[in-house]
């Protein structure tokens, strides 16, 4: 099964989510996805990877991954390069699944479980304005509403608002305060105001709801320790990425200074980014983002590495529908999966405007059918939308990278 055409697609309506469609000579189309700077990612795919992929056997996923990585690593691999590899990799797994008639979780080695818990990242869209609910002081009521849908875990980011905001890129979904430089001071009053979100959840629903705290890497080590220690009486599920993941020793110091479990980190790329985090006891939960860190091929290696240290993994996958579907395949397969991320505002909202099949989330758990490949496709009308940006590389316009 040879690769005949590469397509990249993104929409003005969702300006950071990009899809990759890989066509084969068997008439099948594999689908992958990544997030952030789609024009840059598309340039990598068409200007660099097309030469490595077109005409190649789609079954050779490991060889193709290594060829792409070896090429971009000559100049430094992280960023748009890894996002491109991630999307291509998932699309190849989808292709092979369709060709063999097997869901991806079977290609990975089968399921360790038939369903997996999911938590709700409390972002907002359309009918479900979950971000506004907790941000405006109604976290407890939001927890009650989630419990009615069977969702027993939720994630909020109470302290972002007290840091310096840069506004974030267009289409950034975690609120204007999520992106900014590291903060070096937090007042007692602000610490308490953030903690009030957690207190409200516990007051209204008690221990029925697991609470994850997102940090968006906004604080330095001393402030992170203050936040972590303030959270200790409330038995939170984890404290996620409260300091940048660049200095693993600082995370190890934080882990030693608090009883709160630490979750690290969607911003790390490839298994090499996670190696020291695991080896230096710097995290209790390992969180790769499959659409950034290298796709299914690399994330399964990260999961296996974590499992050798008896550490669980969770998936970071609130960027688009294909990230959620591919994460679900890995989560059902990997024995050390703890829980997966989802955003009900998205999977009950705009995801269903762009893909053919709605993922099954019931009673707070994700399940998958035995549909070959991923289990969903881009809707045909997405390709012809007025706000669609579509770029194609095929055998007729492949660039010869050997010529200067």
N, C-alpha and C positions, 0 to 999 in steps of 0.2 A: 504494500500500500504506500505509494509515493505521494509526497506533498507537491501540489500543483499551483496553489495560490495562497497568499496571505492577505487578510483584510484587517484593517483597524477601523473602529467605529467609536465615536463619542458624540454626545448631544450637548447643545447649549444649556438645556434644562438641567442636566446633571454634569457640570463642566469638568469634574475631576475623575469620573468613572469612565474607563475605556475598556472596550471589548476587542478581543482578537479572535478572528475566525480563520481556521486553517482548513483548506480544501484538499481533498485527496483525489487520486485518479479512480477511486472506487465510487465517487459521487457523494462521499460523506463529508460533513463539515464539523470540525471540533471547535469548541467554544472555551475561551479563557477570559480572564478579567484582571484588571489592576486599577490602581487609584492614584491620582495626583499627577499633574503636569502631562496630560495626554499627548500634546504635540511633541514633547521631548521623547516620550516613550515610543510614539509612532515613528519618529525619526530613527531611533535605534533599530526598530524592527525592520523598516524598509531599507535603510541605508547600510545596515551592518548584517543583521540576521538573515535577511532574505537570501543572501549569497550562501549562507551556511545551511539553509533549510530547504529551499526549493529543489525538487528532484530527489530528495532524500527519503529513505524509508521511515515512515511515521512510527514504526515499532521500535526504532532504535532511540528510545527516549533518553536513556542514560548517556549514550554517546553524543547526542545532539545537545543535551544540557552541558556536558563538559566542553564541547566545542564552543558553545556560546560563551560560557564562563571564561574559558581560556583566552578568547579573543578580547573581551572587554576588560579582563583583568590585566591585560598588558598596559592599560591606561588608568586602572583603578575602577573597581567593579560596582561600588555601591551607588544607589540612587536610581535614575531612570533605567540604567542597564539591568539591575536586578528586578525591577518592576516588569520590564519587558520579558526577561527570562521566565518570571513567574507566570505571566499570562500565557506565554507560548507553551510552557510545560503542562499546565492544566488542560489546554486545548488538545495537546497530544494524547494525554490520558483519556480524554473524552473521545477522541477519534478511535483509539484502540478498543475502548469499551464498546463503542458502536459496532466496530468491525467484528469483534468476537461475540457480540450479543450478551455481554456481561456488564453489570454495574461496576463502577470504579472500585467500590469497596471489595469486590471479589478479586479484581486484578491485584489489589494490594495484599491479598492473602485471606480475605474473608472477614466477617464481622466478629468482634469480641462481645458485642451487645446488639440488641435489636433496636434500642432507642437510647438517646442521650439527653440529659438535662440541658436546658438552655436558661440563660439569664437575660433580662431585658436591659439593654443600655438605654437610658432614659433621654434619648434625643427626640425631636419632634418633627412631624410632617403630617399634613392633611388632617385627618380626623383625630389623630392621636398627638396632642401637643404635650408630650410627657416632659420635655425640658422645661417648658413654662410652668408646669404644675409643681415640680419640686423646687425650681428656682424661685418661684413666687411664694413659697412658704406652705405648700400643700403636699409635702412628701408623704405624709402619713396617708392621706386620701388616695394618692397615686398608688401606694403599696396595696391598699385595699382593693383598688380597681384591678391591679395586676393579679392579685390572688383570685379574683373572680374568674379570670381566664386560666387559672391553674399555674401561673408563673410565680415561682417561689424564691426568686433571686433577682436583684436589680442592681444597676450600677449608676452612681451619681458622682459629680465632681464639685464638692461644696466649696473648695478653697481657691479655685481658679480666679474668681472675681476679685481677689485681694492682691493679685499680682499685676504687673504692668502688661497691658494688652497691646498687641500689634494688629489685632483684628483678624488675622489669619487669611489664607488664600480665598478667593471667590469660591463659594459653594462649600466652605468648611462647615461641618455640621455640628460641632460640639459647643458652639457659642463663641461670641467675639472674644471672650476672655481666655480661651483655651491655649492660644498661641502667644508667646511672649518670652522675654528673657527670664533667667533664673532669679527668683526673689530671695533677698537676704535678710528680711525682717518680717515678722508677723506679730501684730499686737495681740494682747490677751483678748481684747474685744473681738477681733476678727477670727481668732482661733475658736472662740465660743460661738460666733455667728455661723461658721461652717459646721461646727459640731451639732448645731441645732437641727440641721437636716437629718442627721442620724438619730438624734433624740426623738424627733417627731415620728419617724418610722417605728422605732421601738415602742413609743407611747401608744400608737394607734394599733399596731398589729403584733407587737411583742416579738417573739422569736420565730414567728411563722415565716418571716422573710429574711433570706440571706442578703447581706449588703456588701457590695464591692465598692471601694472608693478609688476613683480614677484621679491621678495627679497631674497628667499631661506634662511631667518633667518640669514643673514650675518652680520648685523650691530647692534651696541648698540643704546640706546635710543637717545642720542644727535645727532648722525649721522643720525638716522632715521628721526628725526625732520627736519634736514637740507634738506634731500632728499624730504620729503613730502612738505615742504614749497617751494622748488624749482619747484615742479610739479604743484603747485596750479594754475598758469596762463594757464595751458594747458588742464584743464578740463578732467583729466584722469578718466577712469571708476572706477578704484580702485588701491590702493597700497596693495599688498599681502605679508603677512608674512615677513615684512622687519626686524623685530626682532624676536627672538625665542618666541614661545607662552607659555613658562613655567611660566612667571610672568604676570598674567593678569592685575595687577595694572599698570605695565609699559605700556601695550597697552592702558589702559584707559588714562594715561597721554599723550600718543601720539595722541589719538583721540581728546583730549581736545586742543592740540597744533596746529592742522592743519584742513583745510577745506577739505582735500582729503579723500574720503571714504576709510576705512580700511577693508580688507578681511582677515578672520582668520577662521580655519587653518587646512590644510590637515593633520598636525602632531598630532592632538588631537584625542584620542581614546574614543569612547562611548559618550553617552549623558552627562555623568558626566564630561568629559573633556571640553564640550562646555558650561556647565551650568554657570560658573562664567563669561565667556566671554560675554554671553548674559546679565546676571544680572548686571554686572558692567559697561555696556555701553562701552565695549572695542572693538567693531567691528560694522560695518554697513552692512556687507555681511558675512554670515556664510557659510564656505566651508568645508563640510565633504568629505572624501574620502571613498566611500562605500566599497572598497576592503581592507581597513585597519581598519575602525572604528567600524565594526560590521555587515556589510552586509545590505541588504534591511530592515531587521527587526529593526535595531538600527538607521539607517539613517532616516527612516520615523519618528521616535520619535524625533530626532534632528530637523528635519524640522518642526514638530508640535510645539516644544518648541520655535523655532525661530519665528514662526508665531504668537504666543501669544504676542510677543513684536513688532509685525509688522516689522520684519526683513526678508529680502529675503535670499534665499539660492542659492548657485551655487554648482556644483559638480566638484570635482577634479577626473579626470578619463582619464589621458593620459598614462595609464600603459599597456593597452591591450584591445582587442576587447570586451571581456565580461564585463569589467568594463564600457565601453562605452554603451553597450546595456542595462545593468542593470540600469545605471544612467539615461538613456533615459526613461525607464519605470517609475522610481520615478519622474523624472522631468515633465513628462506629467501628472502625478497624483497630485503631491503636489501643492497646490494653490499658494504658495509663491516662486516658482522657478523663478529665474531671467534669467538665461542663463546657458548653459552647456559647459564644456570644451571638445575640440577635437583637434586632430593633423592631418591635412590633409595628411602629409607625411606618417602617419601610416594607416589611414582608406582608403587611396587610394593606400597603399603599402602593407606592410607585414601582416596586419590584414587578408587580403584576401587570404594569403597563408595558414592560419591555421583554418579559419572558413568557413562554407558552404555558408553563406548568408552575403552580403554586406549591412551594415546599410545605410539607405537612408538619405543623407544630400544634400539638394538642396536649392539654394537661401539663404544660411546661416542659414537654419533651419533643425532640426532633426525631422523625423516622423517615426512612427512604424506601421507595419501592424497589423492585428488581429491574427497573427500566435500564437498558444498556447505556453505558457512558455516564454522564452527569445526571441525566434525567430531565433536563429542560433545554430549551433553545431560545435564541433571540426571536422575537416576533418579526415576521417579514416586513411589516410596516415600519419597523425601526429604521431600516436601511433607506427608506424613501422619505423620511420625515424632513421637513424644511430646515430644521435645526441640526440635522445629522451631518457629521464630518466623516467622510469615508475615503480611505486611501487603500490602494491595491498594488501588490507586487505579484507578478507571476513569471513564468519561464520566459515570456517574451520581452520583459523589461528588467530582468535581473542584471545587476551591475557586476562587472568583472572587477573584483577587489584586488586582483593580482597586478592590475595596471595602475601606475601612478598618474 
